[in-house]
Amino acid sequence: MDGITDISKTVLPRMKWEYEKERTGYDDLISLGTADMDFRSPQPILDSISEIARNGHLGYPYIPDTFYDAIQAHLMEISSWKVDAKKCVSVNVGIYMAAWNALDVLTSPGDKIVILTPVHFCFRQIITMNGRKVIECPLQLENNEYHIDPEALRACLESGVRMLWICNPHNPVGRSWTAGELEEIADLCLKNDVLIMSDDVYCDLLFPGTGYTPIASLSKEISYRTVTLYSTSKSYNTTGLRFAYVVTENPQMFELYQDSLAKCDLNYGINIMGIAATVAAYTACGTWTEQLMSLISENHRMVSEYCAAHIPEADVVLADSTYFAWIDMRRLKLESRQLAYQLEEEEHMVVENGELFGKGGKGFIRVNLGTSPEYLRTGLKRLEHFCANHRS
């Protein structure tokens, strides 16, 4: 993988490594938690940022046509979704801030918002801390793969819900929802007059052979009730740039979104580095992404096979996207709230505790595969040792 450079052993000020080592005090820590990759960002992105610095102007940027052109071409390339980016794309300082600005103007305090769990804890956090009500609709785990339960979702949406917030591909279970699955969701939202927000930040992290369908691409009718959230942050390892954008083809929703940005003074002077990084990612990093996902899918295969052969208490759920392994540890029969803490204390290994992801997450852990096979093998041996010590 010539274009994929592992920098996990480089000393840098990172939340994933340096912060976790400082917090725990463990120099031998293996950090497989925080959703950052241990790989150097693609060279074209680094070059684009260097060029900005060389130009010597870090003031308020004017967003160039190349930014909109890159997004428009990229969405067409990865999903055949044709949009007029200059009319429907708006920028922000991060995925979750973008989500909040949409919630701010499309929902009201007290409104019910459905999320499909297990899902990243920030979904619940943003909804509840801003006075909205969470309705959790658990995904179905069948034959070691997650699916949307249409009857459960129907019941939720019929309860007077204002919005459905989905994740596609889905963090943490690693599913890129198919067009058929999304059509079922869309039909239910139309029947119940429910708006849709889709967090598609992992849309470029697809295993070889997997496709990506934005729910808004299904029809104009669906697109006009949908806001889709995007960023290069996860797919190209640019989370530190704090930059995202949204796509909504409904002119009224677009204007409302702009109003919410104005409330926070986010409608003027966006991150100049984020603009450049997005253009570079979508115009010059295709080969890098292919190499990355070949490595990630191989890491997932390695973890799955190792657990099947050596750790009978750890069932790795099938996945087709993202850089996570979602592992069912319920056979250990440990207290789910303590699972990740015990792993950290006993094995000096950081993972994400599934209980944080809502209904359906108890007894699971999320392991970040965006690292070297060497670190993953070390983590697997520690997980094996942990399970052997707690085996009934």
C-alpha positions as CSV (number, residue, x, y, z in Angstrom):
1,M,0.0,0.0,0.0
2,D,2.4,2.7,-1.3
3,G,0.1,5.6,-0.6
4,I,-1.0,4.5,2.9
5,T,1.5,5.7,5.5
6,D,1.2,4.5,9.2
7,I,2.0,7.3,11.6
8,S,0.7,5.5,14.8
9,K,4.2,5.5,16.4
10,T,4.8,9.2,15.6
11,V,4.6,11.4,18.6
12,L,1.9,14.0,17.8
13,P,-0.7,15.8,19.9
14,R,-3.6,13.4,19.2
15,M,-6.7,12.6,21.2
16,K,-6.5,9.0,20.1
17,W,-3.0,8.3,21.3
18,E,-1.3,11.0,23.4
19,Y,-4.4,12.0,25.3
20,E,-5.4,8.4,26.0
21,K,-1.9,7.6,27.2
22,E,-1.9,10.6,29.5
23,R,-5.3,9.9,30.8
24,T,-4.6,6.2,31.6
25,G,-0.9,6.5,32.4
26,Y,-0.2,3.4,30.3
27,D,2.8,3.7,28.0
28,D,2.0,0.3,26.4
29,L,-1.6,1.4,25.6
30,I,-3.2,0.1,22.4
31,S,-5.8,2.7,21.4
32,L,-8.6,1.3,19.1
33,G,-11.3,3.7,20.2
34,T,-11.4,7.2,18.9
35,A,-12.7,7.4,15.3
36,D,-9.5,8.7,13.7
37,M,-7.2,6.6,11.5
38,D,-3.5,6.1,12.2
39,F,-2.6,7.0,8.6
40,R,-1.1,10.1,7.2
41,S,-3.7,12.1,5.3
42,P,-3.5,11.8,1.5
43,Q,-0.6,13.8,0.0
44,P,-2.9,15.8,-2.4
45,I,-4.7,17.1,0.7
46,L,-1.5,18.0,2.5
47,D,-0.2,19.7,-0.7
48,S,-3.4,21.8,-1.0
49,I,-3.1,23.0,2.6
50,S,0.6,23.7,2.1
51,E,-0.3,25.8,-0.9
52,I,-2.7,27.9,1.1
53,A,0.0,28.6,3.6
54,R,2.5,29.4,0.9
55,N,0.1,31.9,-0.6
56,G,0.3,33.7,2.8
57,H,-3.4,34.6,3.0
58,L,-5.4,33.1,5.9
59,G,-8.2,35.6,5.9
60,Y,-11.8,35.1,5.1
61,P,-12.0,32.9,2.0
62,Y,-14.4,33.2,-0.9
63,I,-15.6,29.7,-1.8
64,P,-14.5,29.1,-5.4
65,D,-16.5,27.3,-8.1
66,T,-14.0,24.5,-8.0
67,F,-15.4,23.5,-4.5
68,Y,-18.9,23.1,-5.8
69,D,-17.7,21.4,-9.0
70,A,-15.7,18.9,-7.0
71,I,-18.7,18.0,-4.8
72,Q,-21.1,17.8,-7.7
73,A,-18.7,15.5,-9.6
74,H,-17.9,13.3,-6.6
75,L,-21.6,12.7,-5.7
76,M,-22.2,11.7,-9.3
77,E,-19.2,9.4,-9.4
78,I,-19.9,7.5,-6.1
79,S,-23.7,7.4,-6.3
80,S,-25.1,8.8,-9.6
81,W,-26.8,11.5,-7.7
82,K,-27.0,14.6,-9.9
83,V,-27.2,17.9,-8.0
84,D,-26.6,21.5,-8.7
85,A,-24.1,22.1,-5.9
86,K,-24.1,25.9,-6.0
87,K,-27.8,25.9,-5.3
88,C,-28.0,23.2,-2.6
89,V,-24.6,23.0,-0.8
90,S,-23.9,24.9,2.4
91,V,-20.8,24.7,4.5
92,N,-20.2,24.4,8.3
93,V,-17.6,23.7,10.9
94,G,-18.2,20.0,11.4
95,I,-20.8,17.2,11.0
96,Y,-22.5,17.6,14.3
97,M,-22.7,21.4,14.2
98,A,-24.2,20.9,10.7
99,A,-26.7,18.5,12.2
100,W,-27.6,21.0,15.0
101,N,-28.2,23.8,12.5
102,A,-30.6,21.6,10.6
103,L,-32.4,20.5,13.8
104,D,-32.5,24.1,14.9
105,V,-34.7,25.3,12.0
106,L,-36.5,22.1,11.0
107,T,-37.6,21.0,14.4
108,S,-38.8,22.6,17.6
109,P,-38.2,21.9,21.3
110,G,-40.2,18.9,22.4
111,D,-40.3,17.4,18.9
112,K,-39.7,13.6,18.6
113,I,-36.7,12.5,16.5
114,V,-36.1,8.8,15.6
115,I,-32.7,7.3,15.5
116,L,-31.7,3.8,14.5
117,T,-29.7,2.2,17.3
118,P,-27.0,1.3,18.0
119,V,-25.7,4.5,16.7
120,H,-23.0,7.1,17.7
121,F,-23.9,8.6,21.1
122,C,-23.6,12.1,19.7
123,F,-27.0,11.6,18.0
124,R,-28.8,11.2,21.3
125,Q,-26.6,13.9,23.0
126,I,-27.4,16.6,20.4
127,I,-31.1,15.8,20.3
128,T,-31.7,15.7,24.1
129,M,-29.3,18.6,25.1
130,N,-31.2,20.8,22.7
131,G,-34.7,20.1,24.1
132,R,-35.9,17.5,21.6
133,K,-37.0,13.9,22.4
134,V,-35.2,10.8,21.2
135,I,-37.1,7.8,20.0
136,E,-34.8,4.8,19.6
137,C,-35.7,2.3,16.9
138,P,-33.3,-0.7,17.3
139,L,-31.8,-2.4,14.2
140,Q,-32.3,-6.1,13.8
141,L,-29.3,-8.4,14.1
142,E,-30.0,-11.5,11.9
143,N,-27.5,-14.0,10.7
144,N,-24.7,-11.8,12.1
145,E,-25.7,-8.8,10.0
146,Y,-27.8,-5.7,10.8
147,H,-31.0,-4.8,9.0
148,I,-33.6,-2.1,9.5
149,D,-36.8,-3.4,11.1
150,P,-39.6,-1.8,8.9
151,E,-42.4,-2.7,11.3
152,A,-40.6,-1.2,14.3
153,L,-39.7,1.9,12.3
154,R,-43.4,2.2,11.1
155,A,-44.5,2.1,14.8
156,C,-42.0,4.8,15.7
157,L,-42.9,7.1,12.8
158,E,-46.6,6.8,13.4
159,S,-46.1,8.2,17.0
160,G,-46.1,11.8,15.9
161,V,-42.4,12.1,14.9
162,R,-41.0,15.2,13.3
163,M,-37.7,13.8,11.9
164,L,-35.8,10.6,11.2
165,W,-32.0,10.9,11.6
166,I,-30.2,8.1,9.9
167,C,-26.5,7.2,9.4
168,N,-25.4,5.9,6.0
169,P,-23.1,4.0,6.1
170,H,-24.0,3.3,9.7
171,N,-21.6,3.8,12.6
172,P,-20.9,1.5,14.4
173,V,-22.4,-1.6,12.6
174,G,-20.7,-1.0,9.3
175,R,-23.7,-1.2,6.9
176,S,-24.1,0.8,3.7
177,W,-27.9,0.8,3.4
178,T,-29.1,-0.6,0.0
179,A,-31.5,1.3,-2.3
180,G,-34.2,-1.1,-1.3
181,E,-33.8,-0.6,2.4
182,L,-33.7,3.2,1.9
183,E,-36.9,3.1,-0.3
184,E,-38.7,1.4,2.6
185,I,-37.5,4.1,5.0
186,A,-38.5,6.8,2.5
187,D,-42.0,5.4,1.9
188,L,-42.6,5.4,5.6
189,C,-41.4,9.0,6.0
190,L,-43.7,10.1,3.1
191,K,-46.7,8.4,4.6
192,N,-46.1,9.9,8.0
193,D,-44.9,13.4,6.8
194,V,-41.5,12.9,8.5
195,L,-38.4,14.9,7.6
196,I,-35.1,13.1,7.1
197,M,-31.6,13.9,8.1
198,S,-28.9,11.6,6.8
199,D,-25.3,11.6,8.3
200,D,-23.3,10.2,5.3
201,V,-19.9,11.1,6.6
202,Y,-18.6,7.5,6.0
203,C,-19.8,7.4,2.4
204,D,-16.4,7.0,0.9
205,L,-15.3,4.2,3.3
206,L,-16.8,1.3,1.3
207,F,-15.4,-2.2,1.2
208,P,-14.5,-3.4,-2.4
209,G,-17.7,-4.2,-4.2
210,T,-20.0,-2.2,-1.9
211,G,-22.2,0.6,-3.3
212,Y,-23.5,3.8,-1.7
213,T,-27.0,5.3,-2.2
214,P,-27.9,8.7,-0.6
215,I,-31.5,8.5,0.5
216,A,-32.1,11.9,-1.1
217,S,-31.1,10.5,-4.5
218,L,-34.2,8.2,-4.6
219,S,-36.6,10.9,-5.9
220,K,-37.2,14.6,-5.8
221,E,-40.0,14.1,-3.4
222,I,-37.7,12.5,-0.9
223,S,-34.9,14.9,-1.6
224,Y,-37.1,17.8,-0.8
225,R,-37.6,16.6,2.7
226,T,-34.0,15.6,3.3
227,V,-30.8,17.2,4.6
228,T,-27.7,15.2,4.0
229,L,-24.5,15.8,5.9
230,Y,-21.0,15.3,4.4
231,S,-17.4,15.8,5.3
232,T,-13.9,14.6,4.3
233,S,-13.2,14.2,8.0
234,K,-13.6,10.4,8.4
235,S,-12.8,9.2,4.9
236,Y,-9.6,11.3,4.4
237,N,-8.5,11.7,8.1
238,T,-9.2,15.5,8.3
239,T,-11.3,15.7,11.5
240,G,-8.9,18.4,12.9
241,L,-10.0,20.8,10.1
242,R,-13.5,21.0,11.5
243,F,-15.2,21.3,8.2
244,A,-18.4,19.9,6.7
245,Y,-21.1,20.6,4.2
246,V,-24.8,19.8,3.8
247,V,-26.8,19.1,0.7
248,T,-30.5,19.9,0.6
249,E,-32.3,20.5,-2.8
250,N,-35.4,22.0,-1.1
251,P,-34.9,25.8,-1.5
252,Q,-37.0,26.6,1.5
253,M,-35.0,24.2,3.7
254,F,-31.8,25.6,2.3
255,E,-32.8,29.2,3.3
256,L,-33.8,28.1,6.7
257,Y,-30.5,26.4,7.1
258,Q,-28.7,29.6,6.1
259,D,-30.8,31.4,8.8
260,S,-29.5,29.0,11.4
261,L,-25.9,29.6,10.3
262,A,-26.5,33.3,10.7
263,K,-27.6,32.8,14.3
264,C,-24.1,31.5,15.1
265,D,-22.3,33.8,12.7
266,L,-21.3,30.8,10.7
267,N,-22.4,32.2,7.3
268,Y,-19.3,34.2,6.7
269,G,-15.6,33.2,6.6
270,I,-15.5,29.4,6.7
271,N,-12.3,27.3,7.2
272,I,-10.0,28.0,4.2
273,M,-8.1,24.8,4.7
274,G,-11.3,22.8,4.7
275,I,-12.3,24.1,1.4
276,A,-9.0,23.2,-0.2
277,A,-8.9,19.8,1.4
278,T,-12.4,19.0,0.1
279,V,-11.4,19.9,-3.5
280,A,-8.2,17.8,-3.2
281,A,-10.0,14.8,-1.7
282,Y,-12.6,14.7,-4.4
283,T,-10.4,15.4,-7.4
284,A,-7.1,13.7,-6.6
285,C,-7.4,11.0,-3.9
286,G,-9.4,8.2,-5.6
287,T,-6.4,5.8,-5.7
288,W,-5.6,6.5,-2.1
289,T,-9.2,5.7,-1.0
290,E,-9.1,2.4,-3.0
291,Q,-5.9,1.4,-1.3
292,L,-7.2,2.4,2.1
293,M,-10.4,0.4,1.8
294,S,-8.5,-2.7,0.6
295,L,-6.5,-2.4,3.8
296,I,-9.5,-1.8,6.0
297,S,-11.5,-4.7,4.6
298,E,-8.5,-7.0,5.0
299,N,-8.2,-5.8,8.6
300,H,-11.9,-6.6,9.2
301,R,-11.3,-10.1,7.7
302,M,-8.3,-10.7,9.9
303,V,-10.2,-9.7,13.1
304,S,-13.2,-11.8,12.1
305,E,-11.1,-14.9,11.4
306,Y,-8.9,-14.5,14.5
307,C,-11.9,-14.2,16.8
308,A,-13.6,-17.2,15.1
309,A,-10.5,-19.3,15.6
310,H,-9.3,-18.1,19.0
311,I,-11.9,-16.1,20.9
312,P,-15.2,-17.9,20.9
313,E,-16.8,-15.2,23.1
314,A,-16.2,-12.5,20.5
315,D,-18.5,-12.6,17.4
316,V,-17.6,-10.0,14.8
317,V,-20.6,-8.7,13.0
318,L,-20.5,-8.7,9.2
319,A,-19.8,-5.3,7.6
320,D,-19.4,-3.8,4.2
321,S,-18.3,-0.2,5.1
322,T,-16.7,2.2,7.6
323,Y,-13.5,1.3,9.5
324,F,-15.1,-0.4,12.5
325,A,-15.4,-3.9,13.8
326,W,-18.6,-4.2,15.9
327,I,-18.0,-7.2,18.2
328,D,-20.6,-9.0,20.2
329,M,-19.1,-9.9,23.6
330,R,-22.4,-10.9,25.4
331,R,-21.2,-14.5,25.8
332,L,-18.8,-13.3,28.5
333,K,-21.8,-12.2,30.6
334,L,-19.9,-9.3,32.0
335,E,-21.6,-6.1,33.3
336,S,-21.9,-4.1,30.0
337,R,-21.3,-0.7,31.5
338,Q,-17.9,-2.0,32.8
339,L,-16.8,-3.9,29.7
340,A,-14.6,-1.3,28.0
341,Y,-13.3,-0.1,31.4
342,Q,-12.2,-3.7,32.4
343,L,-10.5,-4.1,29.0
344,E,-8.6,-0.9,29.6
345,E,-7.6,-1.7,33.2
346,E,-6.6,-5.3,32.6
347,E,-5.2,-5.2,29.1
348,H,-4.3,-1.6,28.6
349,M,-6.5,-1.5,25.5
350,V,-9.0,1.3,24.6
351,V,-12.2,0.4,22.7
352,E,-15.6,2.0,22.6
353,N,-18.2,0.6,24.9
354,G,-21.3,-0.5,22.9
355,E,-23.7,0.6,25.7
356,L,-23.0,4.2,24.8
357,F,-24.6,3.6,21.4
358,G,-28.1,3.1,22.7
359,K,-30.5,0.2,22.5
360,G,-28.9,-2.9,21.1
361,G,-25.4,-1.9,22.1
362,K,-25.1,-3.6,25.5
363,G,-22.4,-6.2,25.6
364,F,-20.8,-5.0,22.3
365,I,-17.5,-3.2,21.7
366,R,-16.4,-1.0,18.7
367,V,-12.9,-1.6,17.5
368,N,-11.2,1.0,15.2
369,L,-9.7,-0.8,12.2
370,G,-8.0,2.3,10.8
371,T,-4.6,1.2,12.0
372,S,-1.8,-1.1,11.1
373,P,-2.3,-4.9,11.1
374,E,0.5,-5.0,13.7
375,Y,-1.4,-3.0,16.2
376,L,-4.6,-5.0,15.5
377,R,-2.8,-8.3,16.1
378,T,-1.5,-7.0,19.4
379,G,-5.0,-5.8,20.3
380,L,-6.5,-9.2,19.3
381,K,-4.0,-11.1,21.6
382,R,-4.9,-8.8,24.5
383,L,-8.6,-9.4,23.8
384,E,-8.0,-13.1,23.7
385,H,-6.2,-13.0,27.1
386,F,-9.0,-10.9,28.5
387,C,-11.7,-13.4,27.4
388,A,-9.7,-16.4,28.7
389,N,-9.5,-14.7,32.1
390,H,-13.2,-14.1,32.2
391,R,-14.4,-17.3,30.6
392,S,-17.1,-19.0,32.7
